[in-house]
Amino acid sequence: MDERELIYDWNRAGGAASFDWTRARVDLNDETLRDGLQSPSVRDPALDVKKRLLHLMADLGIVAADIGLPGAGPRVVEQVRALATEIRDARLPLAPNCAARTVIADIEPIVRVADEVGIAIEAATFIGSSPIRQYAEDWTLDRILQSTEEAVTYAVKHGLPVMYVTEDTTRAKPDALKALYGTAIACGATRICLADTVGHATPAGVNALVEFVKREIVKQNRVKIDWHGHRDRGMGLINCLAAIEAGVDRVHGTALGVGERVGNAEMDLLIVNLKLLGAHRHDIAKLPEYCRLVADALGVPIPVNYPVMGGDAFRTGTGVHAAAIIKAKKKGHAWLADRVYSSVPAQELGLEQKIEISPVSGLSNVKYWLETHGYDAEDEAQCRVLFEAAKRTDRVLSDDECHRLLKQAVWR
């Protein structure tokens, strides 16, 4: 049977009005090594770990990475220099960028490192744009415009490509955005970044903002548009997809969504979704390594129920679910077994569906466990031992417990 006939995909049922993800062309910018490290709960990983992460980004088809904020001090400057050198020497297909406040003092070290290493480093100059931020800082729009003009002009004059970032874009007034972006573009910025700094936006808001920027600001200019979102309201990932549908050129994210407060859009989940939608055309087999490396190095445990990478993502102890997977396996159909109770194919990530024995298991779970662990799955006594033990417990039985129960039964 044609596998495509086994799943009716409502995601693609919108006809001519629906977005064609297979034609989407969007780049990914990884913020793990800068914005991600602003989380108050993470450790700053060793330089070797950061270098390894750059290689994994490249392997996963991520094309750009924020490698630090050199304006933070000499230690960060040295790390940025080392990471830029690694990108150069390993010839990684990864375009580096560095964050900078929209002040010359932050941009100067980026100029220096770019000259020393001999590769282009994009300056991601950021400044607050919303009324609430201006009020808190006692800034006037004229002052922000002056800082923008001075900083972007300095960066461009010294050979840096510039991405101009308005913080809190999703709560900024249209006229302020037109003035700020217009000034940055006039001074030579080649990218503008729309930032949902506090995770305020809904997908509808994302669409309205991107459409406004394309219509009123970018117009015929050859300026690229980036989207940078946080997940304070749990919408970081869906807002990235909305931004892509609206027509941005690049979206930002961090591994496991690490970042300030509750973090940024999850780069790993973004990649999985783009892959399933047909918009990401790279091998994603190293995604588990990417996530484990970040989890271990930053000290951020992956929750068991975290999508795709969590310990329970491809694990079931439920009788009905397990029975369907087992029946699919008995058909000798790996594709079917990987999808009958999962929307994400585990095999594409080098993972597999796991069937456990729990209080809500049926005999099919027990028989499957016996068969896959070298026992006789048709032995009624062995089946009964494990099945009855499962019904008495309040959790999944571990493999060691199952082996011990069967051994005790033999002794008796």
C-alpha positions in Angstrom: 0.0 0.0 0.0 1.2 3.5 -0.8 2.3 4.9 2.6 0.9 8.3 1.7 -2.6 6.8 1.7 -2.2 5.9 5.4 -2.2 9.5 6.7 -4.6 12.2 5.6 -2.8 15.4 6.3 -5.1 18.3 7.3 -2.0 20.5 7.5 -1.9 20.5 3.7 -5.7 20.5 3.1 -6.1 24.2 2.6 -5.8 24.1 -1.2 -4.5 27.2 -3.0 -4.9 29.4 0.1 -2.6 27.3 2.3 1.1 28.1 2.7 3.4 25.8 0.6 6.1 24.9 3.0 8.0 22.8 0.4 8.8 26.1 -1.3 9.8 28.0 1.8 13.3 29.4 1.9 14.3 30.5 5.4 17.6 30.5 7.2 18.2 29.7 10.8 20.3 31.7 13.2 21.4 30.0 16.4 21.5 32.1 19.6 22.4 29.4 22.0 26.0 30.8 22.7 24.8 34.3 23.4 21.1 34.8 24.2 20.8 31.2 25.5 23.6 31.9 28.0 21.6 34.7 29.5 19.5 32.2 31.4 20.0 32.7 35.1 20.1 28.9 35.6 22.8 27.8 33.1 26.6 27.4 33.3 28.8 29.0 30.7 30.2 25.9 28.9 33.9 25.3 28.2 35.3 26.7 24.9 35.8 23.2 23.5 32.1 22.5 24.0 31.2 25.7 22.2 33.4 24.7 19.3 31.7 21.3 19.1 28.4 23.0 19.1 29.3 25.1 16.1 30.1 22.0 14.2 26.8 20.4 15.1 25.0 23.6 14.0 26.6 23.3 10.6 25.8 19.6 10.4 22.1 20.4 11.1 21.8 23.0 8.3 21.9 26.0 10.6 23.6 28.8 8.6 24.3 31.5 11.2 25.2 31.7 14.8 25.6 34.5 17.5 29.0 33.8 19.0 28.9 36.4 21.8 28.7 40.0 23.0 32.3 41.2 23.0 31.3 44.5 24.6 30.8 42.4 27.8 34.5 42.3 28.5 37.9 40.8 27.6 37.0 37.2 28.4 34.1 37.3 25.9 36.3 39.0 23.3 38.8 36.1 23.6 36.1 33.5 23.3 34.6 35.3 20.3 38.0 35.4 18.7 38.5 31.6 19.3 35.0 30.7 17.9 35.5 32.9 14.8 38.9 31.3 14.3 37.3 27.8 14.5 34.7 28.7 11.9 37.5 30.0 9.7 39.9 27.1 10.1 37.3 24.3 10.0 35.6 26.1 7.0 32.2 25.7 8.6 29.3 26.9 6.5 28.3 29.1 9.3 28.0 32.9 9.2 29.0 34.4 12.7 27.3 37.4 14.2 27.9 39.2 17.5 25.4 41.1 19.6 26.2 44.7 20.5 24.4 47.5 22.1 23.8 50.4 19.6 27.0 52.1 20.9 30.4 52.4 19.3 32.1 50.9 22.4 30.3 47.6 21.8 31.0 47.5 18.0 34.7 48.3 18.2 35.8 44.9 19.5 33.7 43.2 16.8 35.6 45.2 14.2 38.9 44.3 15.9 38.2 40.5 16.0 36.9 40.5 12.4 40.1 42.2 11.2 42.3 39.8 13.2 40.6 36.6 12.1 39.9 37.8 8.6 36.3 36.8 8.3 33.1 38.8 8.1 31.2 39.1 11.4 27.8 40.6 11.4 27.1 43.2 14.1 23.7 42.6 15.6 23.2 46.1 17.1 20.2 46.2 19.4 18.3 49.0 21.1 14.9 49.3 22.9 12.0 50.6 20.7 8.8 50.3 22.7 7.2 53.2 24.7 7.4 51.3 27.9 11.2 50.8 27.5 11.7 54.4 26.5 9.8 55.6 29.6 11.8 53.3 31.9 15.1 54.4 30.4 14.2 58.1 30.1 15.0 57.9 26.4 13.6 60.1 23.7 13.0 58.8 20.1 15.5 61.5 18.9 18.2 60.1 21.3 17.6 56.5 20.0 17.7 57.7 16.4 21.0 59.5 17.1 22.5 56.4 18.7 21.3 54.3 15.8 22.9 56.6 13.2 26.2 56.8 15.0 26.5 53.1 15.7 25.4 51.7 12.3 27.5 54.2 10.4 30.5 53.3 12.4 30.0 49.6 11.9 29.4 49.9 8.1 32.4 52.3 7.8 34.6 49.6 9.3 33.4 46.9 7.0 30.9 45.1 9.2 27.6 43.8 7.8 24.9 45.1 10.2 21.7 43.5 11.5 19.7 46.3 13.2 17.6 44.9 16.1 14.8 46.8 17.7 14.2 45.2 21.1 10.5 44.8 22.1 9.4 45.4 18.5 6.1 43.6 19.2 5.1 46.4 21.6 6.5 49.4 19.6 4.5 52.0 17.8 4.4 51.9 14.0 5.8 55.4 13.5 8.8 54.7 15.8 9.6 51.5 13.9 9.5 53.4 10.6 11.8 56.0 11.9 14.3 53.6 13.5 14.5 51.0 10.7 14.5 53.8 8.1 17.5 55.4 9.8 19.4 52.1 10.1 18.7 51.2 6.5 19.8 54.6 5.3 23.1 54.2 7.2 23.8 50.8 5.6 22.1 48.1 7.7 21.5 45.0 5.4 19.2 43.3 7.9 16.6 44.3 10.3 15.4 42.1 13.1 11.9 42.1 14.6 12.3 41.1 18.3 9.5 39.7 20.5 11.8 40.3 23.5 9.2 39.5 26.2 7.2 36.9 24.3 4.2 39.2 23.9 3.1 38.3 20.4 0.4 36.0 19.1 0.7 34.5 15.6 -1.8 37.0 14.3 0.3 39.8 15.8 3.4 38.4 14.2 1.7 38.3 10.8 0.5 41.9 11.2 3.9 43.2 12.2 5.8 41.4 9.4 3.3 42.6 6.8 3.6 46.2 8.1 7.4 46.1 7.9 7.4 44.6 4.4 4.8 47.1 3.2 5.9 50.3 4.9 9.6 49.9 5.6 11.5 47.4 3.5 9.5 48.0 0.3 11.9 47.8 -2.6 15.1 47.8 -0.5 17.2 44.7 -0.6 17.1 44.4 3.2 16.6 41.0 4.9 14.1 40.6 7.7 14.8 38.4 10.8 12.5 37.2 13.5 13.7 36.7 17.1 11.1 35.4 19.6 10.9 34.4 23.2 8.4 32.1 24.8 7.1 33.8 27.9 3.5 32.9 26.8 4.5 29.6 25.4 4.3 30.8 21.7 7.9 31.0 20.7 7.8 28.1 18.3 4.4 28.8 16.7 5.4 32.5 16.3 8.5 31.4 14.4 6.3 29.4 12.0 3.9 32.4 11.7 6.9 34.7 10.9 8.1 32.3 8.1 4.6 32.2 6.6 4.5 36.0 6.7 7.8 36.1 4.7 10.8 36.7 7.0 14.2 35.6 5.7 15.7 34.2 8.9 14.5 33.1 12.3 16.4 32.8 15.5 16.3 30.1 18.2 18.3 28.4 20.9 18.9 24.7 21.7 16.2 23.4 24.1 14.8 27.0 24.2 17.4 28.1 26.8 17.5 31.8 27.4 16.5 34.7 29.7 13.4 34.0 31.9 11.7 31.0 30.3 13.8 31.2 27.2 13.8 31.6 23.4 12.1 29.7 20.6 13.4 26.1 20.6 15.8 25.7 17.7 15.6 21.9 17.9 11.8 21.8 17.7 11.8 24.4 15.0 14.1 22.2 12.9 11.9 19.1 13.5 8.8 21.0 12.4 10.4 22.5 9.4 11.7 19.1 8.4 8.3 17.5 8.7 6.7 20.4 6.8 9.3 19.9 4.0 11.0 23.2 4.5 14.3 21.9 6.0 16.3 19.9 3.6 19.2 18.7 5.8 19.9 15.5 7.7 18.8 15.9 11.3 20.3 12.7 12.7 22.7 14.7 15.0 19.8 16.7 16.6 19.9 14.4 19.7 23.6 15.0 20.2 23.1 18.8 19.8 20.5 18.8 22.5 22.4 16.4 24.9 25.5 18.5 24.5 23.7 21.7 25.5 21.8 20.0 28.3 24.9 18.5 29.8 27.2 21.5 29.3 24.7 24.2 30.5 23.3 22.1 33.3 19.8 22.1 31.9 18.1 18.7 32.3 15.7 17.8 29.5 12.2 17.2 30.9 10.9 13.7 30.3 7.9 15.1 28.5 9.9 17.5 26.3 8.8 17.0 22.7 11.1 14.7 20.6 14.1 14.8 22.9 12.4 14.0 26.2 12.8 10.5 27.7 9.1 9.7 27.2 8.8 11.1 23.7 8.9 7.7 22.0 8.0 5.6 25.1 4.7 4.1 26.0 3.3 1.8 28.7 -0.3 2.1 27.5 -1.9 -1.1 26.4 -3.9 0.3 23.4 -0.9 2.4 22.1 1.5 -0.5 22.5 -0.8 -3.0 20.8 -1.0 -0.8 17.7 2.8 -0.4 17.5 3.4 -4.1 18.1 0.9 -5.0 15.3 2.7 -2.6 13.0 6.0 -4.2 13.8 4.6 -7.7 13.2 3.7 -6.5 9.7 7.4 -6.0 9.2 6.7 -2.3 8.4 9.2 0.0 10.2 7.6 3.1 8.7 4.2 2.1 10.0 5.5 1.2 13.5 7.2 4.6 13.8 4.1 6.6 12.9 1.0 4.7 14.0 1.2 6.5 17.5 3.7 9.2 16.7 3.7 12.3 14.5 7.5 12.4 14.6 9.5 9.5 13.1 12.0 8.4 15.8 14.2 6.6 13.3 15.1 9.8 11.5 16.7 11.0 14.7 18.5 7.7 15.4 15.9 6.9 18.1 13.3 4.2 18.4 9.8 3.5 19.8 10.0 1.9 23.3 7.3 -0.3 24.9 7.2 -0.6 28.6 5.1 -2.5 31.2 3.0 -0.2 33.5 -0.3 -0.3 35.5 -2.1 0.6 32.3 -0.5 -2.0 30.1 -2.2 -4.9 28.4 -0.9 -8.4 27.8 0.6 -7.2 24.5 3.1 -5.1 26.4 4.1 -8.0 28.5 4.5 -10.4 25.6 6.5 -7.8 23.6 8.8 -7.2 26.5 9.4 -11.0 27.0 10.0 -11.5 23.3 12.5 -8.6 23.0 14.4 -9.7 26.1 14.9 -13.3 25.2 12.0 -15.0 27.0 9.2 -17.2 25.6 6.4 -14.7 25.0 3.8 -17.5 24.9 4.7 -18.8 28.4 1.4 -18.1 30.3 3.1 -18.3 33.7 5.7 -15.7 32.8 3.1 -13.5 31.3 1.0 -13.7 34.4 3.9 -12.9 36.7 4.7 -9.6 34.9 1.1 -8.7 34.2 0.0 -9.1 37.8 3.0 -7.2 39.1 2.3 -4.3 36.8 -1.3 -4.1 38.0 0.0 -3.9 41.6 2.5 -1.1 41.0 2.0 2.6 40.5 4.7 3.1 37.8 6.5 1.5 34.9 8.4 -1.6 35.8 12.1 -1.3 35.0 13.9 -4.0 33.0 15.8 -5.0 36.2 12.6 -5.5 38.1 11.1 -7.6 35.3 14.2 -9.9 35.2 14.1 -10.2 39.0 10.4 -11.1 39.1 10.8 -13.8 36.5 13.8 -15.2 38.3 12.0 -15.3 41.6 9.1 -17.0 39.9 11.4 -19.8 38.7 12.8 -20.2 42.2 9.3 -20.6 43.6 
